[in-house]
Amino acid sequence: MDGITHLDEKVILKDEIRQDELQKLGVNFLRFDALLVVNKVEAIVKEIENWILEYEEKNGVSKYVLEKRIKTGNSKSGKKNDPPLRMFPL
């Protein structure tokens, strides 16, 4: 979540360097403007959910996550005709 301070050139450069280092370690980033999060939180949640579903469609779902979803009754994304989720070992 980026607020107004992230518009400063020095902060932008620091953010880029930090993000590059973390991405090399396998961390993924979704960046959102702070005001958008405050004013449109439902849209942000939906965007995060869509990112997760797309990621899982490409990479599979860990056995642990799949088991948790089954226990809570959330084994599917909620969309009709979704392909079965592929599992990958932890």
C-alpha positions, 0 to 999 in steps of 0.5 A: 500500500503506497501513500503520498510519500511514495511519490517522492523520487528518492522513495520511488528509487528505494522502493524499486531497489527493495522490491527488486531484492525481494522479488529475487527471493520469490516475493510477489508484489501487488501495489495499491494506492492508500486512498484506493484501499481506504475508499474502494476496499472491496475492489482491492480485495477482489483484485487480490482474490483474482491474482491468487486464483490466477497464480494458483491456476498457473502454479497449483495449490499446496495440499495445506491450503486445499485442505484448509479450504475444504474444511471451511467449505471454500474449496472452489473459487466461487466461479462456475465451471472453474477447472479443478485446482492443481495441487503441489507439495509443500 
